[in-house]
Amino acid sequence: MFFSFDADEDNKVRNIFWSYGVSRSCYEEYGDVVRFDTTYQTNRYNLKFAPFVGINGHGDNLLFAGAVLSDETIQTFRCLFSTFRACMSGKAPISIVTDQDGAMRVAIEQEFPDATHMNCLFHIMSKAEILLGTTLSGNPKFAMDFYDIVYNCLTK
């Protein structure tokens, strides 16, 4: 198991990172595309759970690594991505899919400069539905066409 943490000036743990041996083996085989998301807040301390997830050749989800973060700053993400890369024997992902966090975007550009960064379709559609809410609900034909174009696109 690979385990890492950092603490503040009062020796209070701020961030924790871990990855199991089998997870690192899976990353070696299937780590070309990584999904990274910090929208999970499942504890009373308001800490962010940050999983690094991939998909194997059978379409099964794989947890490559996980982290618990105290904040979402550029410095925290840079440290996390650097630790992830070190844990994975220096291998950076070819593509990384994330939410639309600005600090995360900057850190990815700095720590994984050759990776293609893509925004998660779930987050894009959530924002589109908020912005187009009245249009989608008021025009069922438009809504049907809109979702068909997004989810059944025949081009890149």
Buried (B, 14 or more C-beta within 10 A) or exposed (E): EBEBEBEEEEEEEBBBBBBBEEBBEBBEEBBEBBBBBBEEEEEEEEBBBBBBBBBEEEEEEBBBBBBBBBEBBBEBBBBBBBBBBEBBEEBBBEEBBBBEBEBBBBBBEEBBEEBEBEBBEEBBBEEBBEEBEEEBEEEEEEBEEBEEEEEEEEEE
